[in-house]
């Protein structure tokens, strides 16, 4: 197959053309045209992905658990999953802290730029502050209450309720283990068939991915550049060093932590792994949403890496809701960047507080665009930094979101491979994207 027919290259081409179109549209005054006639195709693509997320998780998890035949296996896998998610998040924050302290990007922000950034983005942070306040006011055990829905259909009507759907699927799967085989089998067969159909639909949707990505990126560029390209260039110059610090920390996390994770738990090479999930990484980057990328993560881990369904159908949806390593890196770098910019020195105790609160904040971050910046408020409040400081980084927030979401996706898939290897649930028969 010629290289340009392979899906990941087509997505890359869509991405580059979207960038080129976005820049052209700004110059040619076609920003409104892009918003009216190109953006909707990006929205359709994301909607289509989100549409299948809940049925896919429900069907594949019910089948996966029913096939486990043994509930102790599930609790062992659950414990390992949560444990590895938390440990990798802690490392993510430590890497973020080291990079931001060594590079000190905040020290390079001229006071006049700081002033103008604060003025331009002041209004935008008001909502953010209130949203975070609502989260802080909740009881610490509220998240447990949230996992158990009082009505399944209500839970399944909102993608943000993914953990509730996971909970119901686990209950159903366990129930199926405990009823007679002849009663259970027809229902398992229904979910099994539904699962196969949805995985097929993922393939159909992925045919549209290059066009969807084109539309999404064109829209991001137009929104960023708006009517005033010179302002965007100024922003990129002012915040460029900070952006580079975030990206370096994200890359270090990916290459050091996941490499180590694979060395300890799996025989798969990091490169083979990254190649297997290429389309998922590109989609995470283009959509800025782990939840929207979930169906593709599941398809790639199963078909591209040989992970068995009973592992991927549990570890990935939980990860897409709870595990945000990229967001954790981002929150650590950004919190310290803001303190550097406003000339505040952080004590060791405050840096430790960042580790603790950023772990919680990244867990609480939803897998949707810009959720990480809302939860950053919690980290800033914990170290007594004025929340208004967020205004400093809003200018390039979307680009940062794209990068951190790509790492969130990589992190979820990496933990899935590690758990599958530990549980002996990874086969050597997989279809690489290239041979499809
Ligand atoms: N957009 C990220 C995600 O979906 C969350 C964040 O804003 O950090 O994974």
Boltz pocket constraint, residues with backbone or C-beta under 6 A from the ligand:
constraints:
  - pocket:
      binder: B
      contacts: [[A, 288], [A, 289], [A, 290], [A, 291], [A, 320], [A, 324], [A, 326], [A, 327], [A, 365], [A, 366], [A, 367], [A, 368], [A, 369], [A, 370], [A, 371], [A, 372], [A, 373], [A, 401], [A, 404], [A, 405], [A, 408]]
      max_distance: 6.0
